Amino acid sequence: MLMAHPAVLEELLRRYDELRAQQGEGGDGVARGLEDVSYTLCVSTGTREIAAALVAAREQLRRPATRRNTPVVPV
């Protein structure tokens, strides 16, 4: 599976948290933005639900950089 660059995941998580904080205040624009960033997080992490995507993204960012950047070779 391809893995998103850590900087991309960090930005997606930042935007997700920001939009969640604005939810209920910003109308359709915030709702659409949250839908978009949720979808992108799911695609970027290979998941189908935002809860799983958030866990996967945060776990990937917790891994040491050397392990994160090591290509995975199927056996």
PDB file with SEQRES, HELIX, SHEET and CRYST1 records, atoms N, CA, C and O in Angstrom:
SEQRES   1 A   75  MET LEU MET ALA HIS PRO ALA VAL LEU GLU GLU LEU LEU          
SEQRES   2 A   75  ARG ARG TYR ASP GLU LEU ARG ALA GLN GLN GLY GLU GLY          
SEQRES   3 A   75  GLY ASP GLY VAL ALA ARG GLY LEU GLU ASP VAL SER TYR          
SEQRES   4 A   75  THR LEU CYS VAL SER THR GLY THR ARG GLU ILE ALA ALA          
SEQRES   5 A   75  ALA LEU VAL ALA ALA ARG GLU GLN LEU ARG ARG PRO ALA          
SEQRES   6 A   75  THR ARG ARG ASN THR PRO VAL VAL PRO VAL                      
HELIX    1 AA1 PRO A    6  GLN A   22  1                                  17    
HELIX    2 AA2 GLY A   27  THR A   45  1                                  19    
HELIX    3 AA3 ILE A   50  ARG A   62  1                                  13    
HELIX    4 AA4 ALA A   65  ARG A   68  1                                   4    
CRYST1    1.000    1.000    1.000  90.00  90.00  90.00 P 1           1          
ATOM      1  N   MET A   1       0.842  -1.183   0.000  1.00  0.00           N  
ATOM      2  CA  MET A   1       0.000   0.000   0.000  1.00  0.00           C  
ATOM      3  C   MET A   1       0.884   1.242   0.000  1.00  0.00           C  
ATOM      4  O   MET A   1       1.881   1.304   0.719  1.00  0.00           O  
ATOM      5  N   LEU A   2       0.520   2.202  -0.789  1.00  0.00           N  
ATOM      6  CA  LEU A   2       1.221   3.480  -0.781  1.00  0.00           C  
ATOM      7  C   LEU A   2       0.889   4.208   0.517  1.00  0.00           C  
ATOM      8  O   LEU A   2      -0.216   4.096   1.047  1.00  0.00           O  
ATOM      9  N   MET A   3       1.860   4.947   1.010  1.00  0.00           N  
ATOM     10  CA  MET A   3       1.639   5.691   2.249  1.00  0.00           C  
ATOM     11  C   MET A   3       1.815   7.174   1.970  1.00  0.00           C  
ATOM     12  O   MET A   3       2.741   7.585   1.270  1.00  0.00           O  
ATOM     13  N   ALA A   4       0.921   7.963   2.522  1.00  0.00           N  
ATOM     14  CA  ALA A   4       0.994   9.414   2.365  1.00  0.00           C  
ATOM     15  C   ALA A   4       2.223   9.954   3.091  1.00  0.00           C  
ATOM     16  O   ALA A   4       2.654   9.403   4.104  1.00  0.00           O  
ATOM     17  N   HIS A   5       2.766  11.019   2.569  1.00  0.00           N  
ATOM     18  CA  HIS A   5       3.902  11.682   3.214  1.00  0.00           C  
ATOM     19  C   HIS A   5       3.439  12.206   4.573  1.00  0.00           C  
ATOM     20  O   HIS A   5       2.314  12.691   4.691  1.00  0.00           O  
ATOM     21  N   PRO A   6       4.280  12.118   5.589  1.00  0.00           N  
ATOM     22  CA  PRO A   6       3.892  12.587   6.926  1.00  0.00           C  
ATOM     23  C   PRO A   6       3.401  14.037   6.947  1.00  0.00           C  
ATOM     24  O   PRO A   6       2.477  14.360   7.693  1.00  0.00           O  
ATOM     25  N   ALA A   7       3.999  14.900   6.151  1.00  0.00           N  
ATOM     26  CA  ALA A   7       3.560  16.303   6.129  1.00  0.00           C  
ATOM     27  C   ALA A   7       2.128  16.414   5.610  1.00  0.00           C  
ATOM     28  O   ALA A   7       1.362  17.261   6.069  1.00  0.00           O  
ATOM     29  N   VAL A   8       1.771  15.564   4.659  1.00  0.00           N  
ATOM     30  CA  VAL A   8       0.405  15.564   4.124  1.00  0.00           C  
ATOM     31  C   VAL A   8      -0.561  15.113   5.212  1.00  0.00           C  
ATOM     32  O   VAL A   8      -1.605  15.735   5.411  1.00  0.00           O  
ATOM     33  N   LEU A   9      -0.223  14.044   5.911  1.00  0.00           N  
ATOM     34  CA  LEU A   9      -1.091  13.558   6.988  1.00  0.00           C  
ATOM     35  C   LEU A   9      -1.239  14.595   8.095  1.00  0.00           C  
ATOM     36  O   LEU A   9      -2.333  14.801   8.620  1.00  0.00           O  
ATOM     37  N   GLU A  10      -0.144  15.240   8.443  1.00  0.00           N  
ATOM     38  CA  GLU A  10      -0.215  16.280   9.478  1.00  0.00           C  
ATOM     39  C   GLU A  10      -1.170  17.395   9.071  1.00  0.00           C  
ATOM     40  O   GLU A  10      -1.969  17.858   9.885  1.00  0.00           O  
ATOM     41  N   GLU A  11      -1.090  17.828   7.816  1.00  0.00           N  
ATOM     42  CA  GLU A  11      -1.963  18.891   7.324  1.00  0.00           C  
ATOM     43  C   GLU A  11      -3.420  18.433   7.297  1.00  0.00           C  
ATOM     44  O   GLU A  11      -4.314  19.188   7.680  1.00  0.00           O  
ATOM     45  N   LEU A  12      -3.660  17.217   6.853  1.00  0.00           N  
ATOM     46  CA  LEU A  12      -5.032  16.700   6.833  1.00  0.00           C  
ATOM     47  C   LEU A  12      -5.613  16.618   8.245  1.00  0.00           C  
ATOM     48  O   LEU A  12      -6.765  16.992   8.466  1.00  0.00           O  
ATOM     49  N   LEU A  13      -4.825  16.135   9.189  1.00  0.00           N  
ATOM     50  CA  LEU A  13      -5.296  16.056  10.579  1.00  0.00           C  
ATOM     51  C   LEU A  13      -5.545  17.441  11.155  1.00  0.00           C  
ATOM     52  O   LEU A  13      -6.513  17.643  11.888  1.00  0.00           O  
ATOM     53  N   ARG A  14      -4.679  18.399  10.829  1.00  0.00           N  
ATOM     54  CA  ARG A  14      -4.863  19.772  11.306  1.00  0.00           C  
ATOM     55  C   ARG A  14      -6.164  20.346  10.749  1.00  0.00           C  
ATOM     56  O   ARG A  14      -6.951  20.937  11.489  1.00  0.00           O  
ATOM     57  N   ARG A  15      -6.390  20.171   9.437  1.00  0.00           N  
ATOM     58  CA  ARG A  15      -7.616  20.683   8.815  1.00  0.00           C  
ATOM     59  C   ARG A  15      -8.853  19.992   9.368  1.00  0.00           C  
ATOM     60  O   ARG A  15      -9.875  20.636   9.603  1.00  0.00           O  
ATOM     61  N   TYR A  16      -8.765  18.683   9.577  1.00  0.00           N  
ATOM     62  CA  TYR A  16      -9.893  17.944  10.134  1.00  0.00           C  
ATOM     63  C   TYR A  16     -10.254  18.498  11.518  1.00  0.00           C  
ATOM     64  O   TYR A  16     -11.421  18.785  11.788  1.00  0.00           O  
ATOM     65  N   ASP A  17      -9.258  18.647  12.387  1.00  0.00           N  
ATOM     66  CA  ASP A  17      -9.502  19.164  13.743  1.00  0.00           C  
ATOM     67  C   ASP A  17     -10.072  20.578  13.708  1.00  0.00           C  
ATOM     68  O   ASP A  17     -10.976  20.912  14.473  1.00  0.00           O  
ATOM     69  N   GLU A  18      -9.537  21.401  12.814  1.00  0.00           N  
ATOM     70  CA  GLU A  18     -10.010  22.781  12.672  1.00  0.00           C  
ATOM     71  C   GLU A  18     -11.474  22.814  12.230  1.00  0.00           C  
ATOM     72  O   GLU A  18     -12.278  23.560  12.787  1.00  0.00           O  
ATOM     73  N   LEU A  19     -11.807  22.017  11.246  1.00  0.00           N  
ATOM     74  CA  LEU A  19     -13.184  21.987  10.744  1.00  0.00           C  
ATOM     75  C   LEU A  19     -14.149  21.386  11.765  1.00  0.00           C  
ATOM     76  O   LEU A  19     -15.291  21.832  11.878  1.00  0.00           O  
ATOM     77  N   ARG A  20     -13.699  20.386  12.499  1.00  0.00           N  
ATOM     78  CA  ARG A  20     -14.549  19.815  13.552  1.00  0.00           C  
ATOM     79  C   ARG A  20     -14.872  20.872  14.615  1.00  0.00           C  
ATOM     80  O   ARG A  20     -15.988  20.924  15.132  1.00  0.00           O  
ATOM     81  N   ALA A  21     -13.892  21.703  14.928  1.00  0.00           N  
ATOM     82  CA  ALA A  21     -14.101  22.761  15.916  1.00  0.00           C  
ATOM     83  C   ALA A  21     -15.101  23.798  15.412  1.00  0.00           C  
ATOM     84  O   ALA A  21     -15.808  24.418  16.208  1.00  0.00           O  
ATOM     85  N   GLN A  22     -15.163  23.990  14.099  1.00  0.00           N  
ATOM     86  CA  GLN A  22     -16.070  24.970  13.499  1.00  0.00           C  
ATOM     87  C   GLN A  22     -17.435  24.379  13.170  1.00  0.00           C  
ATOM     88  O   GLN A  22     -18.357  25.111  12.811  1.00  0.00           O  
ATOM     89  N   GLN A  23     -17.569  23.071  13.287  1.00  0.00           N  
ATOM     90  CA  GLN A  23     -18.810  22.404  12.897  1.00  0.00           C  
ATOM     91  C   GLN A  23     -19.986  23.013  13.660  1.00  0.00           C  
ATOM     92  O   GLN A  23     -19.914  23.206  14.874  1.00  0.00           O  
ATOM     93  N   GLY A  24     -21.052  23.310  12.951  1.00  0.00           N  
ATOM     94  CA  GLY A  24     -22.228  23.914  13.556  1.00  0.00           C  
ATOM     95  C   GLY A  24     -22.217  25.430  13.469  1.00  0.00           C  
ATOM     96  O   GLY A  24     -23.250  26.068  13.669  1.00  0.00           O  
ATOM     97  N   GLU A  25     -21.071  26.009  13.177  1.00  0.00           N  
ATOM     98  CA  GLU A  25     -20.953  27.462  13.084  1.00  0.00           C  
ATOM     99  C   GLU A  25     -20.900  27.953  11.644  1.00  0.00           C  
ATOM    100  O   GLU A  25     -21.379  29.045  11.337  1.00  0.00           O  
ATOM    101  N   GLY A  26     -20.319  27.149  10.765  1.00  0.00           N  
ATOM    102  CA  GLY A  26     -19.991  27.634   9.435  1.00  0.00           C  
ATOM    103  C   GLY A  26     -20.914  27.228   8.322  1.00  0.00           C  
ATOM    104  O   GLY A  26     -20.647  27.555   7.166  1.00  0.00           O  
ATOM    105  N   GLY A  27     -21.974  26.538   8.612  1.00  0.00           N  
ATOM    106  CA  GLY A  27     -22.915  26.171   7.567  1.00  0.00           C  
ATOM    107  C   GLY A  27     -22.377  25.148   6.597  1.00  0.00           C  
ATOM    108  O   GLY A  27     -21.592  24.271   6.957  1.00  0.00           O  
ATOM    109  N   ASP A  28     -22.820  25.280   5.342  1.00  0.00           N  
ATOM    110  CA  ASP A  28     -22.505  24.295   4.315  1.00  0.00           C  
ATOM    111  C   ASP A  28     -21.021  24.233   3.969  1.00  0.00           C  
ATOM    112  O   ASP A  28     -20.506  23.161   3.652  1.00  0.00           O  
ATOM    113  N   GLY A  29     -20.335  25.361   4.026  1.00  0.00           N  
ATOM    114  CA  GLY A  29     -18.911  25.381   3.676  1.00  0.00           C  
ATOM    115  C   GLY A  29     -18.084  24.525   4.611  1.00  0.00           C  
ATOM    116  O   GLY A  29     -17.200  23.791   4.171  1.00  0.00           O  
ATOM    117  N   VAL A  30     -18.366  24.617   5.890  1.00  0.00           N  
ATOM    118  CA  VAL A  30     -17.636  23.812   6.873  1.00  0.00           C  
ATOM    119  C   VAL A  30     -18.008  22.346   6.708  1.00  0.00           C  
ATOM    120  O   VAL A  30     -17.135  21.479   6.741  1.00  0.00           O  
ATOM    121  N   ALA A  31     -19.284  22.063   6.533  1.00  0.00           N  
ATOM    122  CA  ALA A  31     -19.724  20.677   6.370  1.00  0.00           C  
ATOM    123  C   ALA A  31     -19.085  20.049   5.141  1.00  0.00           C  
ATOM    124  O   ALA A  31     -18.642  18.901   5.188  1.00  0.00           O  
ATOM    125  N   ARG A  32     -19.035  20.792   4.044  1.00  0.00           N  
ATOM    126  CA  ARG A  32     -18.431  20.277   2.813  1.00  0.00           C  
ATOM    127  C   ARG A  32     -16.931  20.084   2.990  1.00  0.00           C  
ATOM    128  O   ARG A  32     -16.376  19.081   2.540  1.00  0.00           O  
ATOM    129  N   GLY A  33     -16.276  21.032   3.638  1.00  0.00           N  
ATOM    130  CA  GLY A  33     -14.841  20.909   3.892  1.00  0.00           C  
ATOM    131  C   GLY A  33     -14.531  19.702   4.759  1.00  0.00           C  
ATOM    132  O   GLY A  33     -13.555  18.992   4.516  1.00  0.00           O  
ATOM    133  N   LEU A  34     -15.358  19.467   5.770  1.00  0.00           N  
ATOM    134  CA  LEU A  34     -15.167  18.317   6.650  1.00  0.00           C  
ATOM    135  C   LEU A  34     -15.383  17.014   5.888  1.00  0.00           C  
ATOM    136  O   LEU A  34     -14.664  16.037   6.097  1.00  0.00           O  
ATOM    137  N   GLU A  35     -16.364  17.009   5.016  1.00  0.00           N  
ATOM    138  CA  GLU A  35     -16.607  15.825   4.184  1.00  0.00           C  
ATOM    139  C   GLU A  35     -15.413  15.563   3.272  1.00  0.00           C  
ATOM    140  O   GLU A  35     -14.979  14.420   3.123  1.00  0.00           O  
ATOM    141  N   ASP A  36     -14.886  16.612   2.669  1.00  0.00           N  
ATOM    142  CA  ASP A  36     -13.739  16.475   1.761  1.00  0.00           C  
ATOM    143  C   ASP A  36     -12.487  15.979   2.476  1.00  0.00           C  
ATOM    144  O   ASP A  36     -11.820  15.058   2.004  1.00  0.00           O  
ATOM    145  N   VAL A  37     -12.176  16.586   3.606  1.00  0.00           N  
ATOM    146  CA  VAL A  37     -10.959  16.190   4.318  1.00  0.00           C  
ATOM    147  C   VAL A  37     -11.119  14.789   4.910  1.00  0.00           C  
ATOM    148  O   VAL A  37     -10.143  14.044   4.997  1.00  0.00           O  
ATOM    149  N   SER A  38     -12.317  14.427   5.312  1.00  0.00           N  
ATOM    150  CA  SER A  38     -12.558  13.072   5.816  1.00  0.00           C  
ATOM    151  C   SER A  38     -12.326  12.045   4.718  1.00  0.00           C  
ATOM    152  O   SER A  38     -11.678  11.022   4.939  1.00  0.00           O  
ATOM    153  N   TYR A  39     -12.859  12.325   3.534  1.00  0.00           N  
ATOM    154  CA  TYR A  39     -12.662  11.439   2.393  1.00  0.00           C  
ATOM    155  C   TYR A  39     -11.168  11.302   2.074  1.00  0.00           C  
ATOM    156  O   TYR A  39     -10.674  10.196   1.861  1.00  0.00           O  
ATOM    157  N   THR A  40     -10.463  12.422   2.044  1.00  0.00           N  
ATOM    158  CA  THR A  40      -9.039  12.407   1.710  1.00  0.00           C  
ATOM    159  C   THR A  40      -8.239  11.635   2.754  1.00  0.00           C  
ATOM    160  O   THR A  40      -7.307  10.911   2.405  1.00  0.00           O  
ATOM    161  N   LEU A  41      -8.590  11.780   4.022  1.00  0.00           N  
ATOM    162  CA  LEU A  41      -7.922  11.004   5.073  1.00  0.00           C  
ATOM    163  C   LEU A  41      -8.160   9.509   4.875  1.00  0.00           C  
ATOM    164  O   LEU A  41      -7.241   8.704   5.028  1.00  0.00           O  
ATOM    165  N   CYS A  42      -9.384   9.144   4.537  1.00  0.00           N  
ATOM    166  CA  CYS A  42      -9.686   7.724   4.308  1.00  0.00           C  
ATOM    167  C   CYS A  42      -8.877   7.177   3.134  1.00  0.00           C  
ATOM    168  O   CYS A  42      -8.290   6.099   3.231  1.00  0.00           O  
ATOM    169  N   VAL A  43      -8.844   7.907   2.041  1.00  0.00           N  
ATOM    170  CA  VAL A  43      -8.084   7.466   0.871  1.00  0.00           C  
ATOM    171  C   VAL A  43      -6.595   7.394   1.204  1.00  0.00           C  
ATOM    172  O   VAL A  43      -5.911   6.450   0.808  1.00  0.00           O  
ATOM    173  N   SER A  44      -6.101   8.381   1.925  1.00  0.00           N  
ATOM    174  CA  SER A  44      -4.670   8.451   2.249  1.00  0.00           C  
ATOM    175  C   SER A  44      -4.217   7.347   3.188  1.00  0.00           C  
ATOM    176  O   SER A  44      -3.039   6.992   3.210  1.00  0.00           O  
ATOM    177  N   THR A  45      -5.145   6.801   3.963  1.00  0.00           N  
ATOM    178  CA  THR A  45      -4.790   5.766   4.933  1.00  0.00           C  
ATOM    179  C   THR A  45      -5.299   4.385   4.541  1.00  0.00           C  
ATOM    180  O   THR A  45      -5.033   3.408   5.240  1.00  0.00           O  
ATOM    181  N   GLY A  46      -6.025   4.292   3.436  1.00  0.00           N  
ATOM    182  CA  GLY A  46      -6.542   3.005   3.000  1.00  0.00           C  
ATOM    183  C   GLY A  46      -7.661   2.479   3.872  1.00  0.00           C  
ATOM    184  O   GLY A  46      -7.809   1.268   4.036  1.00  0.00           O  
ATOM    185  N   THR A  47      -8.455   3.387   4.435  1.00  0.00           N  
ATOM    186  CA  THR A  47      -9.557   2.993   5.307  1.00  0.00           C  
ATOM    187  C   THR A  47     -10.879   3.444   4.697  1.00  0.00           C  
ATOM    188  O   THR A  47     -10.905   4.138   3.680  1.00  0.00           O  
ATOM    189  N   ARG A  48     -11.974   3.039   5.334  1.00  0.00           N  
ATOM    190  CA  ARG A  48     -13.295   3.394   4.812  1.00  0.00           C  
ATOM    191  C   ARG A  48     -14.113   4.257   5.753  1.00  0.00           C  
ATOM    192  O   ARG A  48     -15.155   4.782   5.362  1.00  0.00           O  
ATOM    193  N   GLU A  49     -13.663   4.411   6.973  1.00  0.00           N  
ATOM    194  CA  GLU A  49     -14.383   5.214   7.963  1.00  0.00           C  
ATOM    195  C   GLU A  49     -13.420   6.207   8.590  1.00  0.00           C  
ATOM    196  O   GLU A  49     -12.241   5.909   8.785  1.00  0.00           O  
ATOM    197  N   ILE A  50     -13.935   7.390   8.904  1.00  0.00           N  
ATOM    198  CA  ILE A  50     -13.065   8.448   9.417  1.00  0.00           C  
ATOM    199  C   ILE A  50     -12.408   8.058  10.738  1.00  0.00           C  
ATOM    200  O   ILE A  50     -11.253   8.413  10.973  1.00  0.00           O  
ATOM    201  N   ALA A  51     -13.106   7.347  11.591  1.00  0.00           N  
ATOM    202  CA  ALA A  51     -12.501   6.947  12.873  1.00  0.00           C  
ATOM    203  C   ALA A  51     -11.258   6.090  12.639  1.00  0.00           C  
ATOM    204  O   ALA A  51     -10.229   6.289  13.285  1.00  0.00           O  
ATOM    205  N   ALA A  52     -11.359   5.148  11.724  1.00  0.00           N  
ATOM    206  CA  ALA A  52     -10.213   4.294  11.401  1.00  0.00           C  
ATOM    207  C   ALA A  52      -9.111   5.100  10.716  1.00  0.00           C  
ATOM    208  O   ALA A  52      -7.926   4.857  10.945  1.00  0.00           O  
ATOM    209  N   ALA A  53      -9.500   6.054   9.881  1.00  0.00           N  
ATOM    210  CA  ALA A  53      -8.520   6.893   9.193  1.00  0.00           C  
ATOM    211  C   ALA A  53      -7.726   7.734  10.183  1.00  0.00           C  
ATOM    212  O   ALA A  53      -6.511   7.880  10.045  1.00  0.00           O  
ATOM    213  N   LEU A  54      -8.406   8.283  11.173  1.00  0.00           N  
ATOM    214  CA  LEU A  54      -7.720   9.096  12.182  1.00  0.00           C  
ATOM    215  C   LEU A  54      -6.723   8.255  12.970  1.00  0.00           C  
ATOM    216  O   LEU A  54      -5.599   8.690  13.222  1.00  0.00           O  
ATOM    217  N   VAL A  55      -7.132   7.062  13.355  1.00  0.00           N  
ATOM    218  CA  VAL A  55      -6.227   6.166  14.090  1.00  0.00           C  
ATOM    219  C   VAL A  55      -5.030   5.807  13.220  1.00  0.00           C  
ATOM    220  O   VAL A  55      -3.889   5.864  13.680  1.00  0.00           O  
ATOM    221  N   ALA A  56      -5.281   5.439  11.968  1.00  0.00           N  
ATOM    222  CA  ALA A  56      -4.197   5.040  11.068  1.00  0.00           C  
ATOM    223  C   ALA A  56      -3.229   6.192  10.812  1.00  0.00           C  
ATOM    224  O   ALA A  56      -2.015   5.993  10.821  1.00  0.00           O  
ATOM    225  N   ALA A  57      -3.754   7.390  10.585  1.00  0.00           N  
ATOM    226  CA  ALA A  57      -2.887   8.547  10.317  1.00  0.00           C  
ATOM    227  C   ALA A  57      -2.028   8.869  11.532  1.00  0.00           C  
ATOM    228  O   ALA A  57      -0.827   9.109  11.408  1.00  0.00           O  
ATOM    229  N   ARG A  58      -2.641   8.873  12.688  1.00  0.00           N  
ATOM    230  CA  ARG A  58      -1.879   9.192  13.914  1.00  0.00           C  
ATOM    231  C   ARG A  58      -0.839   8.117  14.210  1.00  0.00           C  
ATOM    232  O   ARG A  58       0.262   8.423  14.667  1.00  0.00           O  
ATOM    233  N   GLU A  59      -1.185   6.869  13.953  1.00  0.00           N  
ATOM    234  CA  GLU A  59      -0.229   5.780  14.167  1.00  0.00           C  
ATOM    235  C   GLU A  59       0.949   5.905  13.201  1.00  0.00           C  
ATOM    236  O   GLU A  59       2.100   5.716  13.593  1.00  0.00           O  
ATOM    237  N   GLN A  60       0.662   6.219  11.962  1.00  0.00           N  
ATOM    238  CA  GLN A  60       1.739   6.385  10.983  1.00  0.00           C  
ATOM    239  C   GLN A  60       2.670   7.518  11.404  1.00  0.00           C  
ATOM    240  O   GLN A  60       3.886   7.411  11.246  1.00  0.00           O  
ATOM    241  N   LEU A  61       2.112   8.595  11.936  1.00  0.00           N  
ATOM    242  CA  LEU A  61       2.944   9.732  12.351  1.00  0.00           C  
ATOM    243  C   LEU A  61       3.747   9.419  13.610  1.00  0.00           C  
ATOM    244  O   LEU A  61       4.782  10.041  13.846  1.00  0.00           O  
ATOM    245  N   ARG A  62       3.291   8.474  14.414  1.00  0.00           N  
ATOM    246  CA  ARG A  62       4.019   8.100  15.631  1.00  0.00           C  
ATOM    247  C   ARG A  62       5.230   7.225  15.333  1.00  0.00           C  
ATOM    248  O   ARG A  62       6.160   7.164  16.137  1.00  0.00           O  
ATOM    249  N   ARG A  63       5.230   6.555  14.202  1.00  0.00           N  
ATOM    250  CA  ARG A  63       6.347   5.671  13.863  1.00  0.00           C  
ATOM    251  C   ARG A  63       7.618   6.488  13.660  1.00  0.00           C  
ATOM    252  O   ARG A  63       7.569   7.611  13.159  1.00  0.00           O  
ATOM    253  N   PRO A  64       8.748   5.921  14.051  1.00  0.00           N  
ATOM    254  CA  PRO A  64      10.010   6.616  13.783  1.00  0.00           C  
ATOM    255  C   PRO A  64      10.184   6.845  12.286  1.00  0.00           C  
ATOM    256  O   PRO A  64       9.739   6.038  11.470  1.00  0.00           O  
ATOM    257  N   ALA A  65      10.822   7.932  11.938  1.00  0.00           N  
ATOM    258  CA  ALA A  65      10.984   8.315  10.530  1.00  0.00           C  
ATOM    259  C   ALA A  65      11.675   7.235   9.716  1.00  0.00           C  
ATOM    260  O   ALA A  65      11.334   7.037   8.550  1.00  0.00           O  
ATOM    261  N   THR A  66      12.629   6.538  10.294  1.00  0.00           N  
ATOM    262  CA  THR A  66      13.342   5.508   9.536  1.00  0.00           C  
ATOM    263  C   THR A  66      12.415   4.363   9.168  1.00  0.00           C  
ATOM    264  O   THR A  66      12.512   3.833   8.062  1.00  0.00           O  
ATOM    265  N   ARG A  67      11.529   3.972  10.051  1.00  0.00           N  
ATOM    266  CA  ARG A  67      10.570   2.904   9.733  1.00  0.00           C  
ATOM    267  C   ARG A  67       9.519   3.398   8.757  1.00  0.00           C  
ATOM    268  O   ARG A  67       9.103   2.655   7.868  1.00  0.00           O  
ATOM    269  N   ARG A  68       9.080   4.649   8.911  1.00  0.00           N  
ATOM    270  CA  ARG A  68       8.044   5.215   8.047  1.00  0.00           C  
ATOM    271  C   ARG A  68       8.504   5.260   6.613  1.00  0.00           C  
ATOM    272  O   ARG A  68       7.713   5.020   5.700  1.00  0.00           O  
ATOM    273  N   ASN A  69       9.774   5.564   6.394  1.00  0.00           N  
ATOM    274  CA  ASN A  69      10.278   5.781   5.045  1.00  0.00           C  
ATOM    275  C   ASN A  69      10.841   4.529   4.403  1.00  0.00           C  
ATOM    276  O   ASN A  69      11.312   4.574   3.267  1.00  0.00           O  
ATOM    277  N   THR A  70      10.799   3.417   5.108  1.00  0.00           N  
ATOM    278  CA  THR A  70      11.310   2.164   4.562  1.00  0.00           C  
ATOM    279  C   THR A  70      10.268   1.560   3.645  1.00  0.00           C  
ATOM    280  O   THR A  70       9.138   1.329   4.076  1.00  0.00           O  
ATOM    281  N   PRO A  71      10.610   1.297   2.393  1.00  0.00           N  
ATOM    282  CA  PRO A  71       9.630   0.715   1.491  1.00  0.00           C  
ATOM    283  C   PRO A  71       9.214  -0.679   1.956  1.00  0.00           C  
ATOM    284  O   PRO A  71      10.026  -1.445   2.475  1.00  0.00           O  
ATOM    285  N   VAL A  72       7.963  -0.981   1.764  1.00  0.00           N  
ATOM    286  CA  VAL A  72       7.442  -2.294   2.122  1.00  0.00           C  
ATOM    287  C   VAL A  72       7.492  -3.160   0.873  1.00  0.00           C  
ATOM    288  O   VAL A  72       6.930  -2.811  -0.165  1.00  0.00           O  
ATOM    289  N   VAL A  73       8.171  -4.285   0.988  1.00  0.00           N  
ATOM    290  CA  VAL A  73       8.305  -5.202  -0.139  1.00  0.00           C  
ATOM    291  C   VAL A  73       7.455  -6.429   0.148  1.00  0.00           C  
ATOM    292  O   VAL A  73       7.689  -7.115   1.143  1.00  0.00           O  
ATOM    293  N   PRO A  74       6.466  -6.724  -0.704  1.00  0.00           N  
ATOM    294  CA  PRO A  74       5.643  -7.910  -0.465  1.00  0.00           C  
ATOM    295  C   PRO A  74       6.466  -9.182  -0.532  1.00  0.00           C  
ATOM    296  O   PRO A  74       7.398  -9.291  -1.328  1.00  0.00           O  
ATOM    297  N   VAL A  75       6.121 -10.124   0.293  1.00  0.00           N  
ATOM    298  CA  VAL A  75       6.844 -11.407   0.339  1.00  0.00           C  
ATOM    299  C   VAL A  75       6.089 -12.437  -0.444  1.00  0.00           C  
ATOM    300  O   VAL A  75       6.522 -13.585  -0.533  1.00  0.00           O  
TER     301      VAL A  75                                                      
END                                                                             
